[in-house]
Amino acid sequence: MNKYFTIMIVPERGKGVKSFRIPKILFRGMLFISVFMVFILGVLSYDYFEILKQVHKNKHLTIENRQLKEQMELFEKKINTLITDIDRVQVFEKKLRIIAGLKKNSLEENLAEEEDEKPKINSTFLKTIQDKNQVKEKTRYKRLKNLYEEKIASVFGLQTSYALTKDWSNLTKQSFLMAGKYAHFDYQIENLEDMLSKLEVNVHGLDQFLLDKKSFLKSTPTLLPTRGWITSYFGPRKSQFSGRTKMHEGIDIGARTGSKILSPADGTVTFAGKKPGFGYFVQLDHGYGVETVYAHASKLLVSLGEQIKRGMVIARVGSTGLSTGPHVHYEVRVNGTPVDPMYYILD
C-alpha cells in the first residue's frame, strides 16, 4: 500500500522535471487544517459583521436614548406648566363655588389609589406628583416602571433575570434608567387626567348651578307689572261689593286705562281669557312652583301656551269684571298658595 503522494513539477519545455514525495498522513493533516482554517475564518467573519451590526445598533440606540431624554425633559417642562395652569383653574373654581355658596367640590375630597392612599388633590398634591423621590414609593408608579423595564429588556433580548444583567453595559444601564422617566411621566399624566376629569365634572356642575340660578332669577317676578299707585295691599280687607271682610290675595295697582301690563319675569301663558269677577285675565307659569295672575285688563296681548320674557307687554290696564275703576289685580302664587307680591318686587 502506497504511503506517499508524489507531486511532480513539469517545466514548459519538458526539461528539469522535479518531483516531491509527501507522506499521506501529512497531506491529509494539511488538508484538514486548511478546511478547519477556512471554517474558522468564516465564523470569525460572521462574528465580525455581527459585531459591526451591533455597534451600529448600539450607536443608534445611544442617539435615540439621548433624543428621548431631551424629549422627556421638554415634556416635563410642559407638564409643570400644565400643573400650574390646573392649580390656577382649581383656585378660580373654588372661589366661584364659595361665591355661589356651593359645598366643597370633589377635587377637595380624597383620591383613592390602589394602595389605599388618599391624598387630597390640591396644590400640595400637584407638587407631590412632580417630586420623583415621593412618587417612587407609589404602587402605580412601581407598576408602570416594571412594565417599561420589561419592554426595554425585550428589546435587548434579556431574560427575566435582567435585574442583574441590565447593569453589565453602559447602554443597557442608560436605557433602563429611562424606564423610571417614562414611568414618572405616565404617572403624572394619569393623575392629571384624573384631576382634569374631576375638574370638568365640577365646572360642569358649577355651570349648571349658575344656569339654574340665572333661570331662577329670570323666573322670579321682581317687577311691578304696571306703573301706578297701589290702592290695596295683600291681606284681609272689607269687600266693597259684599261688605264682608275677606282675604285679598294680591295687590291692586291703579293706573290709566290702556296702560301697559308687563310680565315681571320669564314664563309661559297658562290662561288668557275671561273669568267671572276678574274680567280679562292672564295667568303665567314661571317655573319653580311660581305663578302670577293679572285681572281686570281691558285687552289681552298674549295667547295660551305663549313663551313670555321679563318686561314683555302681556295686556292693557282696564276695569273689566267686578271693578270700581281701572287697575290691575296682581297675585303671586307659590305652589298654588297666594303670597304677598311685595316680597318679590325690587323696582
Residue pairs with C-beta under 8 A, 6 or more apart in sequence:
2 24
3 23
3 24
4 21
4 22
4 23
4 24
5 21
5 22
5 23
5 24
5 27
6 19
6 20
6 21
6 22
7 19
7 20
7 21
7 22
8 17
8 18
8 19
8 20
9 17
9 18
9 19
9 20
10 17
11 17
58 171
61 171
61 175
62 171
62 174
65 171
65 174
65 175
65 178
68 178
69 178
69 181
72 178
72 181
72 182
72 185
75 185
76 185
79 130
79 185
79 188
79 189
79 192
80 130
82 192
83 126
83 129
83 130
83 188
83 192
86 126
86 192
86 195
86 196
86 199
87 123
87 126
89 199
90 107
90 122
90 199
93 105
93 107
93 199
93 202
93 203
93 206
94 105
94 108
96 206
97 103
97 104
97 105
97 202
97 206
100 206
100 209
100 210
100 213
102 206
102 209
105 198
105 202
105 205
106 198
106 201
106 202
107 121
107 122
107 195
107 198
107 199
107 202
108 120
108 121
108 122
109 120
109 121
110 118
110 119
110 120
111 118
111 119
111 120
111 121
111 125
111 194
112 118
113 119
113 138
113 139
113 140
114 139
114 140
115 138
115 139
117 138
119 125
119 128
121 195
121 198
128 134
128 135
129 135
129 187
129 188
129 191
129 192
130 188
132 180
132 184
135 141
135 184
135 187
136 142
138 187
140 187
140 190
141 183
141 184
141 187
142 183
144 182
144 183
144 186
144 187
145 179
145 180
145 182
145 183
147 183
148 178
148 179
148 182
148 183
149 162
149 166
149 176
149 179
152 172
152 175
152 176
152 178
152 179
153 159
153 160
153 162
153 166
155 175
156 162
156 172
156 175
158 165
158 166
158 172
159 165
165 172
166 172
166 173
166 176
167 173
215 266
215 287
216 288
218 265
218 266
218 310
219 265
219 266
219 267
219 286
219 287
219 288
219 290
220 265
220 286
220 290
220 344
221 264
221 265
221 286
221 290
221 292
221 332
221 341
221 344
221 345
222 264
222 265
222 344
222 345
222 346
222 347
223 262
223 263
223 264
223 265
223 310
223 311
223 345
223 346
223 347
224 253
224 264
224 345
224 347
225 253
225 261
225 262
225 263
225 264
225 292
225 294
225 328
225 330
226 253
226 255
226 259
226 260
226 261
226 262
226 317
226 328
227 255
227 259
228 253
228 254
228 255
228 256
228 259
228 317
228 327
228 328
229 253
229 254
229 255
230 251
230 252
230 253
230 254
231 252
231 253
231 254
231 327
232 248
232 251
232 252
233 248
233 251
233 340
233 342
234 248
234 249
234 250
234 251
234 338
234 339
234 340
234 341
234 342
235 247
235 248
235 340
236 245
236 246
236 247
236 248
237 245
237 246
237 248
238 244
238 245
239 245
239 246
240 324
241 322
247 338
249 331
249 338
250 293
250 329
250 330
250 331
250 332
250 338
250 341
251 329
251 330
251 340
251 341
251 342
252 327
252 328
252 329
252 330
253 327
253 328
253 330
254 325
254 326
254 327
255 317
255 326
255 327
255 328
256 317
256 326
257 298
257 316
257 317
257 318
257 319
257 326
258 298
258 299
258 316
258 317
258 318
259 316
259 317
259 326
260 313
260 316
260 317
261 282
261 294
261 297
261 313
261 314
261 315
261 316
261 317
261 328
262 311
262 312
262 313
262 314
263 284
263 292
263 308
263 309
263 310
263 311
263 312
263 314
264 292
264 310
264 344
264 345
265 284
265 286
265 290
265 292
265 310
266 286
266 307
266 308
266 309
266 310
267 284
267 285
267 286
267 287
267 292
267 307
267 308
268 284
268 285
268 305
268 306
268 307
268 308
269 282
269 283
269 284
269 302
269 303
269 304
269 305
269 306
269 308
269 314
270 283
270 284
270 285
270 291
270 304
271 281
271 282
271 283
271 304
272 281
272 282
272 283
272 300
272 302
272 303
272 304
272 306
273 280
273 281
273 300
273 304
274 280
274 281
274 320
275 281
275 295
275 321
276 321
277 321
277 322
278 293
278 295
278 296
278 320
278 321
278 322
278 329
279 295
279 296
279 297
279 318
279 319
279 320
279 321
279 322
279 323
280 295
280 296
280 297
280 298
280 299
280 300
280 315
280 318
280 320
280 321
281 293
281 294
281 295
281 297
281 321
282 293
282 294
282 297
282 300
282 302
282 314
282 315
283 291
283 292
283 293
283 294
284 291
284 292
284 293
284 308
284 314
285 291
286 292
289 334
289 335
290 332
290 333
290 334
291 332
291 333
291 334
291 336
292 330
292 331
292 332
292 333
292 341
293 329
293 330
293 331
293 333
294 314
294 315
294 328
294 329
294 330
295 321
295 328
295 329
296 317
296 318
296 319
296 320
296 321
296 323
296 326
296 327
296 328
296 329
297 315
297 316
297 317
297 318
297 320
297 328
298 315
298 316
298 317
298 318
298 319
298 320
298 326
299 315
299 316
299 318
300 314
300 315
301 313
301 314
301 315
301 316
302 308
302 314
302 315
308 314
317 326
317 327
317 328
318 326
319 325
319 326
319 327
330 341
331 338
331 341
332 338
332 339
332 340
332 341
332 343
332 344
333 339
